[in-house]
Amino acid sequence: MNQPNTQSKRRKTSLKWKWAFFTSIGVLAIVVIFSALIFNRFTNVLLQQEKSHIDNTLSTVSSRLSNYSSPLSKSDVAYYLKPKISEDNDQITQADGNDLYSNSLIVNFSRDNILVNVYSVNGKELFESRKGAVKFYSASKRKIFTTKQNHRQVMVGAEPLLSKKNGSLVGYAQVTDRLDNYRSTANKLLVILIILVLISVIIAMIFAYFLAQELLRPINDIQKTINKVKSDPDSDARIPQFRSNDELTDLADLLNGMLDQMQRYIDQQQQFVEDVSHELRTPVAVIQGHIDMLLRWGKDDPEVLEESLKASLQETNRMKSLVSEMLDLSRAEQIEINYGEEITDVNQVVAQVYNDFKMIHPDFTFTFDDDTDNDIYVKIYRNHLEQVLVILMDNAIKYSTKRKEVHLSMSTSMSMVNIAVQDFGEGISEEDKQKVFNRFYRVDKARSRDKGGNGLGLSIAHRLIEAYHGNISIESSLGYGSIFQVNLPIMQDMPDEAEMESQIKDDKDQHEKNDLPEGILDTSKEEQKHDTADQDNGLPEGILDTSKESQNHHDSSNESNHSHPDEDK
């Protein structure tokens, strides 16, 4: 009981903030990685520069002190490494006469972070360029390495001093770089990169937030529209047209189409309920009136009793027909599932229906124009195609009052087969042509009631044809008759003869066993009744006897014998 309340109280996190947050995380990761690579590369360059300074200093010291053949002493080292400055004509020179400012040794010694030490062969310090506590490292060859001294990282270069004359060891030279400049530059770079990362993340978050707000604005409009429709299903609120022309525009168009379709379904459902209520109200009222009359006094009068029972039975049969047609209409949704692979020879079915109606309606003139060269096969259940043609032919006969003539034609166009049924009866107005396929719709309800039918025939035909991916249309003019056209896609890849024979055999077995899928109208009993009636009437086998049905078009008292669903225009 508390679960809905708990869910409603959950704190909602806006998608804009989620977008901004995760975008910032992504930008942060990218910038941090990029900054780390830059920092690492830059510090490596700085270390290489420091290493180059140490190497140059070692080379300078070694070149000056390797002239001795015996171990070095303090005086020897001082002579070459300590300058004795004298002023002569305002020129600063060393004791050996070299210019002080052009001396590479003095240039290297002048660096604040460089400490130069010279040691004897016994490791005793002979020279230091500036005061500083350093550790002596013995080396057999020149090497430069990084170590820690006094808890600070330093870079040390050590090299043995070998005599150029005899190659003997005369001492050791050691250069220590305290890396102060390196650390200072690296720290400045690190601060700059940190500031850059923070600025990038903040800018990315702000930009992502406003971008998300702009991109999600259509979703807010969609949400508002859905809430309006949810609160009022009859509302005509629709999502406004977007100019972005992207996926959200497609979604908005799809939702608008769905809302329009839902509105049509709601309107059709309301109309359906109203029509059913109206259609059932009359027969129920008639039956109730006759029963009340019988209960009061009519049961003692044989004539009144018989008349009331006949009228009640007639209304009961009409309700039964109405319910059957309603179920047949609603079950058309299952056709594609249960009969999606059925194949029918259109020429054979059309010819059969034409011959049947020609036989049972001798007072009408029927013409059949077949413009096809070969047999045409379509994916449709044979009984359904026959049912559609019977509905159209029956309506053509029903409304042909003066000129009793019906034309039936069949032709092909591109990949479609066209079947047309033309009558020369009353015709249909432009306004009514848009509604004749609606449930329970009749152009003239009073006259249609006299002719029999519940206004569902054309609706059933429309649903059946659309279920097989075809279409049905009407052309009509008041006083000149109507033309109903059925278009169905022709099969391009036909199965082989063995498969066709197997399917025909399966269809026969299905009819014999009467094992139709659930939800599909079973007409086998009705066909059996017609066959029995045909034999009793002496008609050839396979010819449908609907003489009683023809009589029903003119006599509403025999309406219950009409076996085919009708559609009154």
C-alpha positions as CSV (number, residue, x, y, z in Angstrom):
1,M,0.0,0.0,0.0
2,N,2.9,2.4,0.7
3,Q,4.9,1.5,-2.4
4,P,3.2,4.0,-4.7
5,N,3.6,6.7,-2.1
6,T,7.3,5.8,-1.6
7,Q,7.9,5.9,-5.4
8,S,6.1,9.3,-5.7
9,K,8.2,10.8,-3.0
10,R,11.5,9.8,-4.6
11,R,13.6,12.7,-5.4
12,K,13.7,13.3,-9.1
13,T,17.1,14.0,-10.7
14,S,16.8,16.2,-13.7
15,L,18.1,14.8,-17.0
16,K,19.8,18.1,-17.6
17,W,21.9,17.7,-14.4
18,K,22.7,14.1,-15.2
19,W,23.8,15.2,-18.7
20,A,25.8,18.1,-17.3
21,F,27.4,15.9,-14.6
22,F,28.4,13.0,-16.8
23,T,29.6,15.4,-19.5
24,S,31.8,17.1,-17.0
25,I,33.1,13.8,-15.8
26,G,34.0,12.9,-19.3
27,V,35.7,16.3,-20.0
28,L,37.5,16.0,-16.7
29,A,38.9,12.6,-17.5
30,I,40.0,13.7,-21.0
31,V,41.6,16.9,-19.8
32,V,43.3,15.2,-16.8
33,I,44.8,12.5,-19.1
34,F,45.8,15.1,-21.7
35,S,47.3,17.3,-18.9
36,A,49.2,14.4,-17.4
37,L,50.7,13.6,-20.7
38,I,51.8,17.2,-21.2
39,F,53.2,17.4,-17.7
40,N,55.1,14.2,-18.0
41,R,56.5,15.2,-21.4
42,F,57.5,18.6,-20.2
43,T,59.2,17.4,-17.0
44,N,61.1,14.9,-19.0
45,V,62.4,17.7,-21.2
46,L,63.4,19.7,-18.1
47,L,65.2,16.7,-16.7
48,Q,67.0,16.2,-20.0
49,Q,68.1,19.8,-19.9
50,E,69.4,19.5,-16.3
51,K,71.2,16.3,-17.3
52,S,72.7,18.1,-20.3
53,H,74.1,20.9,-18.0
54,I,75.7,18.3,-15.7
55,D,77.2,16.5,-18.6
56,N,78.7,19.7,-20.0
57,T,80.1,20.7,-16.6
58,L,81.8,17.3,-16.2
59,S,83.3,17.5,-19.7
60,T,84.7,21.0,-18.9
61,V,86.2,20.0,-15.6
62,S,87.6,16.7,-17.0
63,S,89.3,18.5,-19.9
64,R,91.0,21.0,-17.5
65,L,92.2,18.5,-14.9
66,S,93.3,15.5,-17.1
67,N,96.7,17.1,-18.1
68,Y,98.3,15.8,-14.9
69,S,100.1,12.5,-14.8
70,S,100.1,12.2,-11.0
71,P,97.2,12.5,-8.5
72,L,95.7,16.0,-8.1
73,S,96.3,18.3,-5.2
74,K,94.4,21.3,-4.0
75,S,96.8,23.8,-5.6
76,D,96.5,22.0,-8.9
77,V,92.8,22.0,-8.9
78,A,92.6,25.6,-7.6
79,Y,94.9,26.8,-10.4
80,Y,92.6,25.6,-13.1
81,L,89.2,25.9,-11.5
82,K,89.5,29.1,-9.3
83,P,89.9,32.2,-11.5
84,K,92.4,34.9,-10.4
85,I,90.9,38.0,-11.7
86,S,93.1,41.0,-12.6
87,E,92.1,44.3,-14.1
88,D,94.1,45.5,-17.1
89,N,92.7,48.4,-19.2
90,D,89.2,47.7,-17.7
91,Q,89.2,44.1,-19.1
92,I,88.4,41.3,-16.7
93,T,90.5,38.2,-17.3
94,Q,91.5,35.0,-15.6
95,A,95.0,34.3,-14.4
96,D,95.7,32.2,-17.5
97,G,94.7,35.2,-19.8
98,N,91.2,33.9,-20.9
99,D,88.2,36.2,-21.0
100,L,86.1,35.6,-17.9
101,Y,82.7,36.0,-19.6
102,S,83.6,33.6,-22.4
103,N,84.9,30.8,-20.2
104,S,82.6,27.8,-20.2
105,L,83.7,26.7,-16.8
106,I,82.7,30.0,-15.2
107,V,79.4,29.9,-17.1
108,N,78.6,26.4,-15.7
109,F,79.8,27.3,-12.2
110,S,77.6,30.4,-12.2
111,R,74.4,28.3,-12.2
112,D,72.7,28.6,-8.8
113,N,71.8,24.9,-8.6
114,I,75.1,23.5,-9.7
115,L,77.6,22.3,-7.2
116,V,81.0,21.1,-8.5
117,N,83.3,19.0,-6.3
118,V,86.7,17.5,-7.1
119,Y,88.0,14.6,-5.0
120,S,91.4,12.9,-4.7
121,V,91.9,9.3,-5.6
122,N,91.3,8.6,-1.9
123,G,88.0,10.4,-1.8
124,K,89.2,13.5,-0.1
125,E,87.6,16.7,-1.2
126,L,90.0,19.0,-3.1
127,F,87.6,21.6,-4.5
128,E,84.0,22.8,-4.1
129,S,82.4,25.5,-6.2
130,R,80.1,26.7,-3.5
131,K,79.2,25.6,0.0
132,G,76.9,22.6,0.3
133,A,76.7,19.3,2.0
134,V,77.1,16.6,-0.7
135,K,77.9,12.9,-0.6
136,F,80.9,11.5,-2.5
137,Y,80.1,8.8,-5.1
138,S,82.9,6.7,-6.5
139,A,82.5,5.9,-10.2
140,S,84.5,3.8,-12.7
141,K,83.1,5.8,-15.6
142,R,80.9,8.8,-16.1
143,K,77.4,8.3,-14.9
144,I,74.5,10.7,-14.2
145,F,71.7,9.5,-11.9
146,T,69.0,10.9,-9.6
147,T,69.1,10.3,-5.9
148,K,68.0,11.9,-2.6
149,Q,70.1,14.1,-0.4
150,N,68.8,15.7,2.8
151,H,65.3,14.5,1.9
152,R,65.4,16.3,-1.4
153,Q,65.7,14.8,-4.9
154,V,68.9,15.8,-6.7
155,M,70.7,14.8,-9.8
156,V,74.3,13.8,-9.5
157,G,77.0,13.3,-12.2
158,A,80.2,11.5,-11.2
159,E,83.3,10.8,-13.4
160,P,86.8,9.5,-12.7
161,L,89.6,11.9,-13.9
162,L,92.1,10.0,-16.0
163,S,95.5,11.4,-17.1
164,K,95.8,12.1,-20.8
165,K,99.5,11.2,-20.6
166,N,99.5,7.8,-19.0
167,G,95.8,7.1,-18.4
168,S,96.3,6.8,-14.6
169,L,93.6,7.9,-12.1
170,V,94.3,11.4,-10.8
171,G,91.0,12.1,-9.0
172,Y,87.2,12.3,-9.2
173,A,84.9,15.0,-10.4
174,Q,81.3,15.2,-9.2
175,V,78.6,17.7,-10.2
176,T,75.4,17.9,-8.1
177,D,72.2,19.6,-9.4
178,R,69.7,20.4,-6.6
179,L,67.0,20.7,-9.3
180,D,65.5,23.9,-7.7
181,N,64.8,25.4,-11.1
182,Y,63.3,22.1,-12.3
183,R,60.9,21.9,-9.4
184,S,59.9,25.6,-9.6
185,T,59.1,25.3,-13.3
186,A,57.3,21.9,-12.8
187,N,55.2,23.4,-10.0
188,K,54.2,26.4,-12.1
189,L,53.2,24.1,-14.9
190,L,51.2,21.9,-12.5
191,V,49.3,24.9,-11.2
192,I,48.6,26.1,-14.7
193,L,47.3,22.6,-15.7
194,I,45.1,22.3,-12.6
195,I,43.6,25.7,-13.2
196,L,43.1,24.7,-16.8
197,V,41.4,21.5,-15.8
198,L,39.0,23.3,-13.4
199,I,38.1,25.9,-15.9
200,S,37.5,23.3,-18.6
201,V,35.3,21.2,-16.3
202,I,33.3,24.3,-15.2
203,I,32.9,25.5,-18.8
204,A,31.9,22.0,-19.9
205,M,29.3,21.7,-17.1
206,I,27.7,25.0,-17.9
207,F,27.8,24.4,-21.7
208,A,26.4,20.8,-21.2
209,Y,23.6,22.1,-18.9
210,F,22.4,24.7,-21.4
211,L,22.8,22.4,-24.3
212,A,20.8,19.7,-22.5
213,Q,18.2,22.3,-21.6
214,E,17.9,23.3,-25.2
215,L,17.9,19.8,-26.6
216,L,15.4,18.5,-24.0
217,R,13.0,21.3,-24.5
218,P,11.0,19.3,-27.1
219,I,10.7,16.5,-24.5
220,N,9.2,18.9,-22.1
221,D,6.6,19.9,-24.7
222,I,6.0,16.2,-25.3
223,Q,5.5,15.6,-21.6
224,K,3.1,18.5,-21.2
225,T,1.1,17.2,-24.1
226,I,1.0,13.7,-22.8
227,N,-0.1,14.9,-19.4
228,K,-2.9,16.9,-21.0
229,V,-4.1,13.9,-22.9
230,K,-3.8,11.7,-19.8
231,S,-5.9,14.0,-17.7
232,D,-8.5,14.5,-20.6
233,P,-8.5,11.6,-23.2
234,D,-10.9,13.7,-25.4
235,S,-8.4,16.6,-25.5
236,D,-7.3,17.7,-28.9
237,A,-3.9,18.8,-27.5
238,R,-1.0,17.9,-29.8
239,I,2.8,18.3,-29.7
240,P,3.8,21.5,-31.6
241,Q,5.9,21.2,-34.7
242,F,9.6,21.2,-34.1
243,R,12.1,22.9,-36.4
244,S,15.1,20.8,-35.4
245,N,14.3,18.0,-38.0
246,D,15.9,15.3,-35.9
247,E,15.0,12.2,-34.0
248,L,12.8,14.2,-31.5
249,T,10.9,15.6,-34.5
250,D,10.3,12.1,-35.7
251,L,9.2,11.1,-32.2
252,A,6.8,14.0,-31.9
253,D,5.3,13.2,-35.3
254,L,5.0,9.6,-34.3
255,L,3.3,10.5,-31.0
256,N,0.9,12.9,-32.7
257,G,0.0,10.2,-35.2
258,M,-0.6,7.8,-32.3
259,L,-2.7,10.4,-30.5
260,D,-4.8,11.0,-33.6
261,Q,-5.2,7.2,-34.0
262,M,-6.1,6.8,-30.4
263,Q,-8.7,9.6,-30.8
264,R,-10.1,7.9,-33.8
265,Y,-10.4,4.7,-31.8
266,I,-12.1,6.4,-29.0
267,D,-14.6,8.1,-31.3
268,Q,-15.2,4.8,-33.1
269,Q,-15.6,3.0,-29.8
270,Q,-18.1,5.5,-28.6
271,Q,-19.9,5.4,-31.9
272,F,-19.8,1.6,-31.8
273,V,-21.3,1.5,-28.4
274,E,-24.0,3.9,-29.4
275,D,-24.8,2.0,-32.5
276,V,-24.9,-1.4,-30.8
277,S,-27.1,0.1,-28.1
278,H,-29.4,1.6,-30.7
279,E,-29.5,-1.6,-32.8
280,L,-30.2,-3.9,-29.8
281,R,-32.7,-1.6,-28.2
282,T,-35.3,-2.0,-30.9
283,P,-35.5,-5.8,-31.0
284,V,-35.3,-6.1,-27.2
285,A,-38.2,-3.6,-26.9
286,V,-40.2,-5.5,-29.5
287,I,-39.6,-8.8,-27.8
288,Q,-40.4,-7.3,-24.4
289,G,-43.6,-5.7,-25.7
290,H,-44.9,-9.0,-27.1
291,I,-44.0,-10.9,-24.0
292,D,-45.8,-8.3,-21.8
293,M,-48.8,-8.5,-24.1
294,L,-48.8,-12.3,-23.9
295,L,-48.5,-12.2,-20.1
296,R,-51.4,-9.9,-19.8
297,W,-54.0,-11.4,-22.1
298,G,-52.5,-12.5,-25.5
299,K,-51.6,-16.1,-24.5
300,D,-55.4,-16.9,-24.5
301,D,-55.7,-15.8,-28.1
302,P,-54.1,-18.3,-30.5
303,E,-53.8,-15.7,-33.3
304,V,-52.1,-13.1,-31.1
305,L,-49.9,-15.8,-29.5
306,E,-48.7,-17.0,-32.9
307,E,-48.1,-13.5,-34.2
308,S,-46.2,-12.5,-31.1
309,L,-44.0,-15.6,-31.2
310,K,-43.2,-15.1,-34.9
311,A,-42.3,-11.5,-34.3
312,S,-40.2,-12.4,-31.3
313,L,-38.4,-15.1,-33.2
314,Q,-37.8,-12.7,-36.1
315,E,-36.2,-10.1,-33.8
316,T,-34.2,-12.9,-32.0
317,N,-32.8,-14.1,-35.3
318,R,-31.9,-10.5,-36.3
319,M,-30.1,-10.0,-33.0
320,K,-28.3,-13.3,-33.6
321,S,-27.2,-12.2,-37.0
322,L,-26.1,-8.8,-35.6
323,V,-24.0,-10.5,-32.9
324,S,-22.5,-12.9,-35.4
325,E,-21.5,-10.1,-37.8
326,M,-20.0,-8.1,-34.9
327,L,-17.9,-11.1,-33.8
328,D,-16.9,-11.7,-37.4
329,L,-15.8,-8.1,-37.6
330,S,-13.8,-8.1,-34.4
331,R,-12.1,-11.4,-35.2
332,A,-10.7,-10.0,-38.5
333,E,-7.6,-9.0,-36.4
334,Q,-6.5,-12.6,-36.2
335,I,-6.6,-13.2,-40.0
336,E,-2.9,-12.4,-40.6
337,I,-1.8,-14.8,-37.8
338,N,-4.0,-17.7,-38.7
339,Y,-4.3,-17.3,-42.5
340,G,-1.1,-15.5,-43.4
341,E,0.1,-18.3,-45.8
342,E,-3.2,-19.1,-47.6
343,I,-3.1,-18.9,-51.4
344,T,-6.1,-18.5,-53.6
345,D,-6.8,-18.6,-57.3
346,V,-8.7,-15.3,-57.8
347,N,-10.0,-16.3,-61.3
348,Q,-11.6,-19.4,-59.9
349,V,-13.3,-17.7,-57.0
350,V,-14.6,-14.7,-59.0
351,A,-16.0,-17.0,-61.7
352,Q,-17.7,-19.2,-59.1
353,V,-19.4,-16.2,-57.4
354,Y,-20.4,-14.9,-60.8
355,N,-22.0,-18.2,-61.8
356,D,-23.7,-18.5,-58.4
357,F,-25.4,-15.1,-58.5
358,K,-26.2,-15.6,-62.2
359,M,-28.1,-18.8,-61.3
360,I,-29.9,-17.6,-58.2
361,H,-30.9,-14.2,-59.6
362,P,-32.3,-14.9,-63.0
363,D,-34.2,-11.6,-63.0
364,F,-30.8,-9.8,-63.1
365,T,-28.4,-9.3,-66.0
366,F,-24.8,-10.2,-65.0
367,T,-21.7,-9.5,-67.2
368,F,-18.2,-10.6,-66.4
369,D,-15.1,-9.1,-68.1
370,D,-11.9,-11.0,-67.4
371,D,-8.9,-9.1,-68.7
372,T,-6.3,-11.4,-67.2
373,D,-4.3,-13.8,-69.4
374,N,-3.3,-16.3,-66.8
375,D,-4.5,-17.5,-63.4
376,I,-3.9,-14.9,-60.7
377,Y,-2.8,-16.0,-57.2
378,V,-3.0,-13.9,-54.1
379,K,-2.3,-14.5,-50.4
380,I,-5.9,-14.7,-49.1
381,Y,-8.1,-17.3,-47.5
382,R,-10.5,-18.5,-50.2
383,N,-13.6,-18.2,-48.0
384,H,-12.7,-14.6,-47.1
385,L,-12.4,-13.6,-50.7
386,E,-15.6,-15.2,-51.5
387,Q,-17.3,-13.5,-48.5
388,V,-16.1,-10.1,-49.7
389,L,-17.4,-10.7,-53.2
390,V,-20.7,-12.0,-51.9
391,I,-21.1,-8.8,-49.8
392,L,-20.4,-6.6,-52.8
393,M,-22.6,-8.5,-55.2
394,D,-25.4,-8.7,-52.6
395,N,-25.4,-5.0,-52.1
396,A,-25.3,-4.4,-55.8
397,I,-28.5,-6.5,-56.2
398,K,-30.1,-5.0,-53.1
399,Y,-29.9,-1.4,-54.3
400,S,-30.6,-2.0,-58.1
401,T,-34.2,-1.1,-58.0
402,K,-35.0,0.0,-61.6
403,R,-32.1,-1.2,-63.8
404,K,-31.4,-4.8,-62.7
405,E,-27.9,-5.1,-64.1
406,V,-24.6,-5.9,-62.4
407,H,-21.2,-5.8,-64.0
408,L,-18.3,-7.8,-62.6
409,S,-14.7,-7.3,-64.0
410,M,-11.2,-8.4,-63.2
411,S,-7.9,-6.9,-64.4
412,T,-4.3,-6.6,-63.4
413,S,-2.2,-3.4,-63.0
414,M,1.5,-3.6,-62.1
415,S,1.6,-6.0,-59.1
416,M,-2.0,-5.7,-58.1
417,V,-5.2,-7.5,-59.2
418,N,-8.3,-5.4,-59.5
419,I,-11.9,-6.7,-59.0
420,A,-14.7,-4.3,-59.7
421,V,-18.4,-4.7,-58.9
422,Q,-20.7,-2.1,-60.6
423,D,-24.4,-1.6,-60.2
424,F,-26.8,1.0,-61.7
425,G,-28.9,1.6,-58.6
426,E,-29.5,4.5,-56.3
427,G,-25.9,5.6,-55.9
428,I,-24.2,7.3,-52.9
429,S,-23.5,10.9,-52.2
430,E,-20.0,12.3,-51.6
431,E,-20.7,12.8,-47.9
432,D,-21.9,9.2,-47.4
433,K,-19.0,7.7,-49.5
434,Q,-16.6,8.5,-46.7
435,K,-18.7,6.6,-44.1
436,V,-20.1,3.5,-45.9
437,F,-17.2,1.4,-44.5
438,N,-18.0,2.5,-40.9
439,R,-19.7,0.0,-38.6
440,F,-23.6,0.1,-38.6
441,Y,-23.6,3.0,-41.1
442,R,-26.5,3.0,-43.5
443,V,-27.3,5.8,-45.9
444,D,-31.0,5.5,-45.5
445,K,-31.6,3.6,-42.2
446,A,-35.4,3.2,-42.7
447,R,-35.1,1.8,-46.2
448,S,-32.1,-0.3,-45.3
449,R,-34.0,-1.8,-42.4
450,D,-36.7,-2.9,-44.8
451,K,-34.2,-4.5,-47.1
452,G,-32.5,-6.4,-44.3
453,G,-29.0,-6.0,-43.0
454,N,-27.2,-4.5,-40.0
455,G,-24.9,-2.1,-41.7
456,L,-21.8,-4.3,-41.1
457,G,-21.2,-5.9,-44.5
458,L,-19.0,-3.3,-46.1
459,S,-17.2,-2.8,-42.8
460,I,-16.4,-6.6,-42.7
461,A,-15.2,-6.5,-46.3
462,H,-13.0,-3.5,-45.6
463,R,-11.4,-5.2,-42.6
464,L,-10.8,-8.4,-44.5
465,I,-9.2,-6.8,-47.5
466,E,-7.0,-4.6,-45.4
467,A,-5.9,-7.6,-43.3
468,Y,-4.5,-9.1,-46.5
469,H,-2.6,-5.9,-47.3
470,G,-5.1,-4.8,-50.0
471,N,-7.5,-1.9,-50.3
472,I,-11.2,-1.4,-51.2
473,S,-12.6,1.8,-52.7
474,I,-15.8,3.2,-54.0
475,E,-16.9,5.4,-56.9
476,S,-20.5,6.5,-56.9
477,S,-22.9,9.1,-58.1
478,L,-26.5,9.7,-56.9
479,G,-29.0,8.1,-59.3
480,Y,-26.3,6.5,-61.5
481,G,-25.1,3.6,-59.3
482,S,-21.8,2.6,-57.7
483,I,-18.5,0.9,-58.4
484,F,-16.7,-1.0,-55.6
485,Q,-13.1,-1.9,-56.5
486,V,-10.9,-4.4,-54.6
487,N,-7.2,-4.4,-55.1
488,L,-4.9,-7.2,-53.8
489,P,-1.2,-7.8,-54.3
490,I,-0.3,-10.5,-56.7
491,M,2.0,-13.3,-55.5
492,Q,5.4,-12.9,-57.3
493,D,7.1,-16.1,-56.0
494,M,4.7,-18.9,-56.5
495,P,5.3,-22.2,-54.6
496,D,5.8,-25.4,-56.7
497,E,3.0,-27.7,-57.7
498,A,3.7,-30.1,-54.9
499,E,3.3,-27.4,-52.3
500,M,0.1,-26.2,-53.9
501,E,-1.4,-29.7,-54.0
502,S,-0.4,-30.2,-50.4
503,Q,-2.0,-26.9,-49.4
504,I,-5.2,-27.7,-51.3
505,K,-5.3,-31.1,-49.5
506,D,-4.8,-29.4,-46.2
507,D,-7.7,-27.0,-46.9
508,K,-9.9,-29.9,-47.7
509,D,-9.0,-31.8,-44.5
510,Q,-9.5,-28.6,-42.6
511,H,-13.0,-28.2,-44.0
512,E,-13.8,-31.9,-43.4
513,K,-12.6,-31.8,-39.8
514,N,-14.0,-28.4,-39.2
515,D,-10.9,-27.5,-37.2
516,L,-10.7,-23.8,-37.7
517,P,-8.4,-21.7,-35.5
518,E,-10.0,-20.1,-32.5
519,G,-11.6,-16.7,-33.2
520,I,-12.3,-17.4,-36.9
521,L,-15.9,-17.6,-37.9
522,D,-16.9,-21.2,-38.7
523,T,-19.2,-21.3,-41.8
524,S,-18.9,-25.0,-42.6
525,K,-22.3,-25.7,-41.1
526,E,-23.8,-22.9,-43.2
527,E,-22.2,-24.3,-46.3
528,Q,-23.5,-27.7,-45.5
529,K,-27.0,-26.3,-45.1
530,H,-26.7,-24.6,-48.5
531,D,-25.4,-27.8,-50.1
532,T,-28.4,-29.7,-48.7
533,A,-30.7,-27.1,-49.8
534,D,-29.2,-27.1,-53.3
535,Q,-29.7,-30.9,-53.5
536,D,-33.3,-30.6,-52.4
537,N,-34.0,-27.9,-54.9
538,G,-32.5,-29.9,-57.7
539,L,-29.7,-27.4,-58.4
540,P,-26.3,-28.6,-59.7
541,E,-23.7,-29.3,-57.1
542,G,-21.7,-26.3,-55.9
543,I,-24.4,-23.7,-56.9
544,L,-25.6,-21.6,-54.0
545,D,-29.4,-21.4,-53.6
546,T,-30.3,-18.1,-52.0
547,S,-33.7,-17.7,-53.4
548,K,-35.0,-17.2,-49.9
549,E,-32.3,-14.6,-49.4
550,S,-33.4,-12.8,-52.6
551,Q,-36.9,-12.8,-51.2
552,N,-35.6,-11.4,-48.0
553,H,-34.4,-8.3,-49.8
554,H,-38.1,-7.5,-50.4
555,D,-39.8,-9.1,-47.4
556,S,-38.4,-8.2,-44.0
557,S,-40.4,-10.9,-42.3
558,N,-38.0,-13.6,-43.6
559,E,-34.8,-11.6,-42.7
560,S,-33.5,-14.4,-40.4
561,N,-32.9,-16.7,-43.4
562,H,-30.3,-14.4,-44.9
563,S,-26.9,-16.2,-44.6
564,H,-24.5,-13.5,-45.9
565,P,-23.5,-10.3,-44.0
566,D,-24.9,-7.2,-45.7
567,E,-23.9,-3.6,-45.7
568,D,-26.6,-1.0,-46.4
569,K,-25.2,2.0,-48.1
